[in-house]
Amino acid sequence: MPRRRFFQLLLTVAVVLVAVPVLLGAGGSASDELEPGIAAKSKPDVSFAPKGHKVLPATKLLIDSALGVDLTDQSITLPLHKGEFRGKTVWYILTEASDFGLAKDLDVNFSPKLANMAVGCPRCVQDVTLEGSPKNKFGEAVVKFQGVPDFRPRRQLVPGPATGPGAFPPASATPGAVGDARYSPFIRIKGSSVVYNAAIVASGDGPFDVERHTNTADRVLSIKKPKPAEPGKSSTPTAEMLLVRGKEADQTIFYLSTDASQRTAATLERATFVPLLQRSAFVGGDDFLGAARERIFLFSNGQTGANNPEAQGLSHLIADGRSADDASLKNTGLLKALRDNDGDAQNVLGDFPSLADPRHANAYSPLWDAQVGEWSKKAVREGLNKRQTDENRILNLAAKRPDLLTGPGGSPYGSAGFVINCPTVAFEDKAPAEAAVAPDPGGQF
């Protein structure tokens, strides 16, 4: 055989050998490398933001499956995944996985701590099953849930009797969504050990109430279900959800708030009240054996004022963030308060997925253990209750200056006992790389 013909034949054989694993998967099946039922890199080809809106560059997103972040609405648009509960349709978002490979395949955050979610609380992880269709050529199976939220309650928040710093605690707080006894946003597919963060954010087949939120979570601003018949359009539905602006290592970051284990926290966060998560591993847990939690830092009585760069905390959220309002795209006053007046509580997060040190990046968990700080009368009187932006700076302050910062009511500083499910999704300017200051070697934390 002529040499040229031999090499042409050899090249053809090589191409075929390379193509077969790509088509069949490494083990000979199209689904061997992905856990069935959850689609990878689901990114519908739709315009997620209205014309003229300011959009965050895609390079600043942590969750690559997201269509993008709309800075004008302070929102993120995410793929919606279909589920079922007792024959009725529910819709969930996917933000984390406890397995590195699957997290990368699905374009979501990697959170190994989620593997500890069932420690001491088996029901903190909801075991689900999948139901596929023999007609399914390429797509997801339907997740069948054992528990779900009830979105019908009307969210109500009545500020405290005093204005400004006295707005917290509120006079009353009623969450707008409540999980049933078997609902957890953290799921595990039967037969697998991987834990996913899959918060249910809507129920039914539409139309969806995105103003009073009778069948959607309180942060859902819109739901789009593109028609499969549209040329060049994906049939994957999406949800636009209101974000929370916070701080991490002196940088501004964005996160979602989907669930909370305490009634007042769920109301303030516009999250689903899931009392079951109160038992998650474990109170005060951070980087300790068996912990599923990471620390988040809140302040009860920081400074207030819509144009005050030092404003921060729960009183600021109530007084300046219009937190008693329903969130909707029509409520432009609320969106402006959050966007232009820094009206969020400006909570400070601990470990973050973008941190340069893998030890800290891999310590990230979306399940945040709330550390609620209270400034002393002396700190308030002398104007020392300034905005904080770094975890270690707060811990050092609490350790060195208990005359300025304590827990609620003067109690020792530390965990307040409740958790909030807050997936981090993006950063505004620079990615938090490492803590702004080192921890005090003599500190108690």
Order of alpha helices (4+ residues) and beta strands (2+ residues): alpha-beta-beta-beta-beta-beta-alpha-beta-beta-beta-beta-beta-beta-beta-beta-beta-beta-beta-beta-beta-beta-beta-alpha-beta-beta-alpha-alpha-beta-alpha-beta-alpha-alpha-beta-beta-beta
